[in-house]
C-alpha cells in the first residue's frame, strides 16, 4: 500500500521541482537578456 502512495508522491515532487527549475532558468535568461539590452 505504501508503494502505491509513494510513487505518485515522488512523481508530483519531481514535477514540482522540474517546474521550479524551469521557472528559475527562464527568469535568469530574461534577466540576462534585459541586462544585455541595457
C-alpha distance matrix in Angstrom:
0.0 3.8 5.5 5.3 6.6 8.7 10.4 12.0 12.9 14.6 16.4 17.6 18.9 20.6 22.2 23.4 24.8 26.4 28.0 29.3 30.9 32.5 33.8 35.3 36.9 38.4 39.7 41.2 42.9 44.3 45.7 47.2 48.8 50.2 51.6 53.2 54.8 56.3
3.8 0.0 3.8 5.4 5.2 5.9 8.5 10.5 10.5 11.9 14.3 15.5 16.1 17.9 20.0 20.9 22.0 23.9 25.7 26.6 28.1 30.0 31.3 32.5 34.2 35.9 37.1 38.4 40.2 41.7 43.0 44.5 46.2 47.6 48.7 50.4 52.2 53.6
5.5 3.8 0.0 3.8 5.4 5.0 5.9 8.7 9.7 10.2 12.2 14.1 15.0 16.1 18.2 19.8 20.7 22.1 24.1 25.4 26.5 28.2 29.9 31.2 32.5 34.2 35.8 37.0 38.5 40.2 41.6 42.9 44.5 46.2 47.3 48.8 50.6 52.2
5.3 5.4 3.8 0.0 3.8 5.7 5.9 7.1 9.1 10.6 11.6 13.1 14.9 16.1 17.5 19.2 20.7 21.9 23.5 25.2 26.6 27.8 29.4 31.1 32.4 33.8 35.4 37.0 38.3 39.8 41.4 42.9 44.2 45.8 47.2 48.7 50.3 52.0
6.6 5.2 5.4 3.8 0.0 3.8 5.8 6.0 6.5 8.9 10.5 11.1 12.6 14.6 15.9 16.9 18.6 20.3 21.6 22.9 24.7 26.2 27.4 29.0 30.7 32.0 33.3 35.0 36.6 37.9 39.3 41.0 42.4 43.8 45.2 46.9 48.5 49.9
8.7 5.9 5.0 5.7 3.8 0.0 3.8 5.6 5.0 6.1 8.6 9.8 10.4 12.1 14.2 15.2 16.3 18.1 19.9 20.9 22.3 24.1 25.5 26.7 28.4 30.0 31.3 32.7 34.4 35.9 37.2 38.7 40.3 41.8 43.0 44.6 46.4 47.9
10.4 8.5 5.9 5.9 5.8 3.8 0.0 3.8 5.4 5.1 6.3 8.7 9.9 10.6 12.4 14.3 15.4 16.4 18.4 20.0 21.0 22.5 24.3 25.7 26.9 28.5 30.2 31.5 32.9 34.5 36.1 37.4 38.8 40.6 41.9 43.2 45.0 46.7
12.0 10.5 8.7 7.1 6.0 5.6 3.8 0.0 3.8 5.4 5.0 6.1 8.6 9.7 10.5 12.3 14.2 15.1 16.4 18.3 19.9 20.9 22.4 24.3 25.6 26.7 28.4 30.1 31.4 32.7 34.5 36.0 37.2 38.8 40.3 41.8 43.3 45.0
12.9 10.5 9.7 9.1 6.5 5.0 5.4 3.8 0.0 3.8 5.4 5.1 6.1 8.5 9.8 10.5 12.2 14.1 15.3 16.5 18.3 19.9 21.0 22.5 24.3 25.6 26.9 28.5 30.2 31.5 32.9 34.5 36.1 37.4 38.7 40.5 42.1 43.5
14.6 11.9 10.2 10.6 8.9 6.1 5.1 5.4 3.8 0.0 3.8 5.4 5.1 6.0 8.6 9.9 10.5 12.0 14.1 15.3 16.3 18.1 19.8 20.9 22.4 24.1 25.6 26.8 28.4 30.1 31.4 32.7 34.4 36.0 37.1 38.7 40.5 42.0
16.4 14.3 12.2 11.6 10.5 8.6 6.3 5.0 5.4 3.8 0.0 3.8 5.5 5.0 6.2 8.6 9.9 10.4 12.2 14.2 15.2 16.3 18.2 19.9 21.0 22.3 24.1 25.6 26.8 28.3 30.1 31.4 32.7 34.4 35.9 37.2 38.8 40.6
17.6 15.5 14.1 13.1 11.1 9.8 8.7 6.1 5.1 5.4 3.8 0.0 3.8 5.4 5.1 6.2 8.6 9.8 10.6 12.3 14.2 15.3 16.4 18.3 20.0 21.0 22.4 24.3 25.7 26.9 28.5 30.2 31.5 32.8 34.4 36.0 37.5 39.0
18.9 16.1 15.0 14.9 12.6 10.4 9.9 8.6 6.1 5.1 5.5 3.8 0.0 3.8 5.4 5.1 6.1 8.5 9.9 10.5 12.2 14.2 15.2 16.4 18.3 19.9 21.0 22.4 24.3 25.7 26.9 28.5 30.2 31.5 32.7 34.5 36.2 37.5
20.6 17.9 16.1 16.1 14.6 12.1 10.6 9.7 8.5 6.0 5.0 5.4 3.8 0.0 3.8 5.5 5.1 6.0 8.5 9.8 10.5 12.1 14.1 15.3 16.4 18.2 19.8 21.0 22.4 24.2 25.6 26.8 28.4 30.1 31.3 32.7 34.5 36.2
22.2 20.0 18.2 17.5 15.9 14.2 12.4 10.5 9.8 8.6 6.2 5.1 5.4 3.8 0.0 3.8 5.5 5.0 6.1 8.6 9.8 10.4 12.1 14.1 15.3 16.3 18.1 19.8 20.9 22.3 24.1 25.6 26.7 28.4 30.0 31.3 32.8 34.6
23.4 20.9 19.8 19.2 16.9 15.2 14.3 12.3 10.5 9.9 8.6 6.2 5.1 5.5 3.8 0.0 3.8 5.4 5.1 6.2 8.7 9.9 10.5 12.3 14.3 15.3 16.4 18.3 20.0 21.0 22.4 24.3 25.7 26.9 28.4 30.2 31.6 33.0
24.8 22.0 20.7 20.7 18.6 16.3 15.4 14.2 12.2 10.5 9.9 8.6 6.1 5.1 5.5 3.8 0.0 3.8 5.4 5.0 6.2 8.6 9.8 10.5 12.3 14.2 15.2 16.4 18.3 19.9 21.0 22.5 24.3 25.7 26.7 28.5 30.3 31.7
26.4 23.9 22.1 21.9 20.3 18.1 16.4 15.1 14.1 12.0 10.4 9.8 8.5 6.0 5.0 5.4 3.8 0.0 3.8 5.4 5.1 6.1 8.5 9.8 10.6 12.2 14.1 15.3 16.5 18.2 19.9 21.0 22.4 24.3 25.6 26.8 28.6 30.4
28.0 25.7 24.1 23.5 21.6 19.9 18.4 16.4 15.3 14.1 12.2 10.6 9.9 8.5 6.1 5.1 5.4 3.8 0.0 3.8 5.4 5.1 6.0 8.5 9.9 10.4 12.1 14.1 15.3 16.3 18.1 19.8 20.9 22.3 24.0 25.6 26.9 28.6
29.3 26.6 25.4 25.2 22.9 20.9 20.0 18.3 16.5 15.3 14.2 12.3 10.5 9.8 8.6 6.2 5.0 5.4 3.8 0.0 3.8 5.5 5.1 6.1 8.6 9.9 10.5 12.2 14.2 15.3 16.4 18.2 19.9 21.0 22.3 24.2 25.8 27.0
30.9 28.1 26.5 26.6 24.7 22.3 21.0 19.9 18.3 16.3 15.2 14.2 12.2 10.5 9.8 8.7 6.2 5.1 5.4 3.8 0.0 3.8 5.4 5.1 6.2 8.6 9.9 10.5 12.2 14.2 15.3 16.4 18.3 20.0 20.9 22.4 24.3 25.9
32.5 30.0 28.2 27.8 26.2 24.1 22.5 20.9 19.9 18.1 16.3 15.3 14.2 12.1 10.4 9.9 8.6 6.1 5.1 5.5 3.8 0.0 3.8 5.4 5.1 6.1 8.5 9.8 10.5 12.2 14.1 15.3 16.4 18.3 19.7 20.9 22.5 24.4
33.8 31.3 29.9 29.4 27.4 25.5 24.3 22.4 21.0 19.8 18.2 16.4 15.2 14.1 12.1 10.5 9.8 8.5 6.0 5.1 5.4 3.8 0.0 3.8 5.5 5.1 6.1 8.5 9.9 10.5 12.2 14.2 15.3 16.4 18.1 19.9 21.1 22.6
35.3 32.5 31.2 31.1 29.0 26.7 25.7 24.3 22.5 20.9 19.9 18.3 16.4 15.3 14.1 12.3 10.5 9.8 8.5 6.1 5.1 5.4 3.8 0.0 3.8 5.5 5.1 6.1 8.6 9.9 10.5 12.2 14.2 15.3 16.3 18.2 20.0 21.2
36.9 34.2 32.5 32.4 30.7 28.4 26.9 25.6 24.3 22.4 21.0 20.0 18.3 16.4 15.3 14.3 12.3 10.6 9.9 8.6 6.2 5.1 5.5 3.8 0.0 3.8 5.4 5.1 6.1 8.5 9.8 10.5 12.2 14.2 15.1 16.3 18.3 20.0
38.4 35.9 34.2 33.8 32.0 30.0 28.5 26.7 25.6 24.1 22.3 21.0 19.9 18.2 16.3 15.3 14.2 12.2 10.4 9.9 8.6 6.1 5.1 5.5 3.8 0.0 3.8 5.5 5.2 6.1 8.6 9.9 10.5 12.3 14.1 15.3 16.5 18.5
39.7 37.1 35.8 35.4 33.3 31.3 30.2 28.4 26.9 25.6 24.1 22.4 21.0 19.8 18.1 16.4 15.2 14.1 12.1 10.5 9.9 8.5 6.1 5.1 5.4 3.8 0.0 3.8 5.5 5.1 6.1 8.6 9.9 10.6 12.1 14.2 15.4 16.6
41.2 38.4 37.0 37.0 35.0 32.7 31.5 30.1 28.5 26.8 25.6 24.3 22.4 21.0 19.8 18.3 16.4 15.3 14.1 12.2 10.5 9.8 8.5 6.1 5.1 5.5 3.8 0.0 3.8 5.5 5.1 6.1 8.6 9.9 10.4 12.2 14.3 15.5
42.9 40.2 38.5 38.3 36.6 34.4 32.9 31.4 30.2 28.4 26.8 25.7 24.3 22.4 20.9 20.0 18.3 16.5 15.3 14.2 12.2 10.5 9.9 8.6 6.1 5.2 5.5 3.8 0.0 3.8 5.4 5.1 6.1 8.6 9.7 10.4 12.3 14.3
44.3 41.7 40.2 39.8 37.9 35.9 34.5 32.7 31.5 30.1 28.3 26.9 25.7 24.2 22.3 21.0 19.9 18.2 16.3 15.3 14.2 12.2 10.5 9.9 8.5 6.1 5.1 5.5 3.8 0.0 3.8 5.4 5.1 6.2 8.5 9.9 10.6 12.5
45.7 43.0 41.6 41.4 39.3 37.2 36.1 34.5 32.9 31.4 30.1 28.5 26.9 25.6 24.1 22.4 21.0 19.9 18.1 16.4 15.3 14.1 12.2 10.5 9.8 8.6 6.1 5.1 5.4 3.8 0.0 3.8 5.4 5.1 6.0 8.6 9.9 10.7
47.2 44.5 42.9 42.9 41.0 38.7 37.4 36.0 34.5 32.7 31.4 30.2 28.5 26.8 25.6 24.3 22.5 21.0 19.8 18.2 16.4 15.3 14.2 12.2 10.5 9.9 8.6 6.1 5.1 5.4 3.8 0.0 3.8 5.5 5.0 6.1 8.6 10.0
48.8 46.2 44.5 44.2 42.4 40.3 38.8 37.2 36.1 34.4 32.7 31.5 30.2 28.4 26.7 25.7 24.3 22.4 20.9 19.9 18.3 16.4 15.3 14.2 12.2 10.5 9.9 8.6 6.1 5.1 5.4 3.8 0.0 3.8 5.4 5.1 6.2 8.8
50.2 47.6 46.2 45.8 43.8 41.8 40.6 38.8 37.4 36.0 34.4 32.8 31.5 30.1 28.4 26.9 25.7 24.3 22.3 21.0 20.0 18.3 16.4 15.3 14.2 12.3 10.6 9.9 8.6 6.2 5.1 5.5 3.8 0.0 3.8 5.5 5.2 6.3
51.6 48.7 47.3 47.2 45.2 43.0 41.9 40.3 38.7 37.1 35.9 34.4 32.7 31.3 30.0 28.4 26.7 25.6 24.0 22.3 20.9 19.7 18.1 16.3 15.1 14.1 12.1 10.4 9.7 8.5 6.0 5.0 5.4 3.8 0.0 3.8 5.4 5.3
53.2 50.4 48.8 48.7 46.9 44.6 43.2 41.8 40.5 38.7 37.2 36.0 34.5 32.7 31.3 30.2 28.5 26.8 25.6 24.2 22.4 20.9 19.9 18.2 16.3 15.3 14.2 12.2 10.4 9.9 8.6 6.1 5.1 5.5 3.8 0.0 3.8 5.5
54.8 52.2 50.6 50.3 48.5 46.4 45.0 43.3 42.1 40.5 38.8 37.5 36.2 34.5 32.8 31.6 30.3 28.6 26.9 25.8 24.3 22.5 21.1 20.0 18.3 16.5 15.4 14.3 12.3 10.6 9.9 8.6 6.2 5.2 5.4 3.8 0.0 3.8
56.3 53.6 52.2 52.0 49.9 47.9 46.7 45.0 43.5 42.0 40.6 39.0 37.5 36.2 34.6 33.0 31.7 30.4 28.6 27.0 25.9 24.4 22.6 21.2 20.0 18.5 16.6 15.5 14.3 12.5 10.7 10.0 8.8 6.3 5.3 5.5 3.8 0.0
